[in-house]
Amino acid sequence: MTGASSGIGRHTALLLARKGASVWAVARDMKRLEALAAQQDRITPFRCDVSSDADRAALVEAAGPVDVLVNNAGLGYSGMVETMPAFEVRRLFEINVLGVIDLTQRVLPGMLARKRGHIVNVSSVAGYVATPPLTVYAATKFAVNGFTDGLRRELAGRGVSVALINPGPVNTEWGPRSMGYLPVEGAPEVKGVGVPAWTVSHAIARSITLAAVPGWDTIAVPRVAGLVRLITIPILTRLVDGSAFASRTITRSNP
């Protein structure tokens, strides 16, 4: 379970552990992970920066055979494309896309050899429709959605299932972090706006337990958020005009 130190990942790790799973809780903030593990003895904390190839390799080696991989770690960025630093673009793709693909590649051979396994990719409704000031972030989520769709087809009938979770706004640190908030290690969570994180954690759990049931391999949270795909209809696309954001100033700060 990547991105387990706060928000969706934290709630999911606790939920799965309570259901009897042995959970490897992965994130960069070891103090938060240790506090999480203290709540459930079935949780193993492991520090890993998913943007680091060496960290990802060390994680998979330490964890051993993986039955369920939850790719939840993700980074946001609020800002217009013309002012976004190149290193921020690379960082978003490294964490949101390349880390997801690499971890999947590392655990997939073992799953296929055992003819069982489940992969959950946590994306976003932004993977359906890109709007300012989240254009580059949305591009990473479009990539996750496309990767998940293709992977699902590759693995059909081979014993490994794949689920895609697309949350709308969730009350976690994602919003503040996307505006530049960088907490020190062990700092308490700073919440944003949206549905509670536990609603997404329950969707993740359902995608695992109901993997063989049609309709549970792609879940929007809340379910109504999936209607955002209707905006891709040309006549409705005209109603979502990015020009309204052209003069908007995005202020990045560390509250």
LINKA-V367585 format. One record per residue. N is the residue number from 1. RES is the residue in one letter. OMEGA is omega in whole degrees, 0 to 359 (* if undefined). Layout:
n | res | omega
N | RES | OMEGA
N | RES | OMEGA
This chain:
n | res | omega
1 | M | 180
2 | T | 182
3 | G | 189
4 | A | 186
5 | S | 181
6 | S | 170
7 | G | 183
8 | I | 183
9 | G | 180
10 | R | 181
11 | H | 181
12 | T | 179
13 | A | 179
14 | L | 182
15 | L | 182
16 | L | 178
17 | A | 179
18 | R | 178
19 | K | 175
20 | G | 180
21 | A | 170
22 | S | 191
23 | V | 169
24 | W | 181
25 | A | 190
26 | V | 175
27 | A | 178
28 | R | 187
29 | D | 185
30 | M | 180
31 | K | 177
32 | R | 180
33 | L | 179
34 | E | 177
35 | A | 177
36 | L | 182
37 | A | 179
38 | A | 180
39 | Q | 181
40 | Q | 183
41 | D | 177
42 | R | 180
43 | I | 176
44 | T | 179
45 | P | 180
46 | F | 180
47 | R | 179
48 | C | 171
49 | D | 186
50 | V | 174
51 | S | 182
52 | S | 178
53 | D | 180
54 | A | 179
55 | D | 180
56 | R | 179
57 | A | 180
58 | A | 179
59 | L | 183
60 | V | 178
61 | E | 182
62 | A | 185
63 | A | 183
64 | G | 182
65 | P | 182
66 | V | 177
67 | D | 181
68 | V | 175
69 | L | 176
70 | V | 178
71 | N | 185
72 | N | 183
73 | A | 180
74 | G | 182
75 | L | 177
76 | G | 175
77 | Y | 176
78 | S | 180
79 | G | 181
80 | M | 185
81 | V | 186
82 | E | 180
83 | T | 183
84 | M | 179
85 | P | 182
86 | A | 182
87 | F | 177
88 | E | 177
89 | V | 181
90 | R | 182
91 | R | 178
92 | L | 182
93 | F | 179
94 | E | 182
95 | I | 188
96 | N | 185
97 | V | 186
98 | L | 177
99 | G | 178
100 | V | 182
101 | I | 183
102 | D | 179
103 | L | 177
104 | T | 180
105 | Q | 183
106 | R | 182
107 | V | 187
108 | L | 180
109 | P | 179
110 | G | 178
111 | M | 181
112 | L | 179
113 | A | 179
114 | R | 181
115 | K | 175
116 | R | 178
117 | G | 181
118 | H | 179
119 | I | 178
120 | V | 176
121 | N | 179
122 | V | 182
123 | S | 182
124 | S | 172
125 | V | 174
126 | A | 174
127 | G | 175
128 | Y | 184
129 | V | 179
130 | A | 177
131 | T | 176
132 | P | 2
133 | P | 184
134 | L | 188
135 | T | 183
136 | V | 175
137 | Y | 179
138 | A | 179
139 | A | 179
140 | T | 181
141 | K | 170
142 | F | 179
143 | A | 179
144 | V | 179
145 | N | 180
146 | G | 178
147 | F | 181
148 | T | 180
149 | D | 180
150 | G | 180
151 | L | 180
152 | R | 179
153 | R | 178
154 | E | 188
155 | L | 181
156 | A | 178
157 | G | 183
158 | R | 174
159 | G | 181
160 | V | 180
161 | S | 184
162 | V | 179
163 | A | 178
164 | L | 178
165 | I | 182
166 | N | 178
167 | P | 165
168 | G | 178
169 | P | 181
170 | V | 183
171 | N | 181
172 | T | 178
173 | E | 185
174 | W | 181
175 | G | 178
176 | P | 179
177 | R | 181
178 | S | 177
179 | M | 174
180 | G | 179
181 | Y | 180
182 | L | 183
183 | P | 172
184 | V | 183
185 | E | 178
186 | G | 181
187 | A | 178
188 | P | 180
189 | E | 172
190 | V | 188
191 | K | 174
192 | G | 180
193 | V | 178
194 | G | 180
195 | V | 179
196 | P | 182
197 | A | 183
198 | W | 179
199 | T | 178
200 | V | 180
201 | S | 178
202 | H | 176
203 | A | 177
204 | I | 180
205 | A | 179
206 | R | 180
207 | S | 178
208 | I | 184
209 | T | 181
210 | L | 185
211 | A | 183
212 | A | 183
213 | V | 179
214 | P | 177
215 | G | 182
216 | W | 179
217 | D | 173
218 | T | 186
219 | I | 170
220 | A | 181
221 | V | 351
222 | P | 185
223 | R | 182
224 | V | 180
225 | A | 179
226 | G | 179
227 | L | 179
228 | V | 178
229 | R | 179
230 | L | 181
231 | I | 179
232 | T | 173
233 | I | 188
234 | P | 183
235 | I | 179
236 | L | 179
237 | T | 181
238 | R | 180
239 | L | 180
240 | V | 188
241 | D | 181
242 | G | 182
243 | S | 180
244 | A | 182
245 | F | 190
246 | A | 182
247 | S | 183
248 | R | 177
249 | T | 179
250 | I | 182
251 | T | 180
252 | R | 185
253 | S | 178
254 | N | 186
255 | P | *
